[in-house]
Amino acid sequence: MIDVSALGGVHTLNLSGCSSVVDVSALGGVHTLSLNCCENVSDVSALGGIHSLDLSGCLNVTDVSALGGVNILHLNGCNVSDDGTND
């Protein structure tokens, strides 16, 4: 597991494909964040204040209810559904 807590003040951060990233709770202050295909990320509840967030291919992300404040959100290939079940 890689500790990314020191990166919380970065403006733009691309961690696409980083399978060692698990805890992204400290990244809520990032403006533009790409976690494309970060297979071990599941809890994204702290990321609701991010302007642009790419979670494409993050198969373990199932609950995006806290992301209502995100302006641009990419969820392609996620196991998120609008009926409360994971498809």
N, C-alpha and C positions, 0 to 999 in steps of 0.2 A: 504494500500500500504506500502510495506517495502522498506526503503531506503538502497540500497546496494552500494552506492557511496564510502564508506570507504573500500570496498573490491577490488578496482581496481588494487592493487599491489600484490594480491595473485597469486601464481603460478598455482595452481589447485583449481578449485571451482566447486562444485556440488550443483546446486540449483534445481535439478529435482523435479517436482511436486509442486513447491512453487507458488501457485496461487496468492499470495499477491505481487509477484514481477511483476512490470510493466515496469519500466524504467531501462534499462541495458546499457545506453549510457556511464556510467563511467567504464564499465568493459572491455574496449578495450585493456587494458594492461595485462589481464589475459592470461596465456599460454594455459591452457586447461580448457574449460568451458562447463559444461553440464546444459542445460536448458530444458531437456526432460520433456514434458508435462506441461510446464509453460504456461497455457492457456491464460494469459493476456498479454504476451509479443508479440508485433507486430513489433516494429521498431528495427531492428538489424543492421542498417546502420553503427553504430560505432564499430562494431565487426570485421571488415575486416582484422585486423592485428593479430587476434588470430590464434594460431597454430592448435588447435584441438577444434572443436565446434560441439556440439550435440544439434540440434533443433528438434529432433524427437518428434512428437506429438504436436508441437506448432501450433495449428490450425489457429491462427491469423497472423502468419508469411506468407506473400505472396510475398514480394519483397526481393530477396536475391542478387540483382545486385551488392551490395557493398561488397560482401563476396568473391570476386575473389582472395584475398590474403590468404585465409584460406587453410591450407594444408590438413586437414582431416575434412570433413563436412558431418554430418548425417542429412538428411531431411526426414526420413521415417515418413509418416503420416502427412506431411505438405500440405497446399493448394497452392503449388508452381507448376507452369507449365512453359514450355519453349516457349509457343506461346503468352504470354502476358495476358492470361486469367487465372482466378482462378478456378480450378476444384474441 
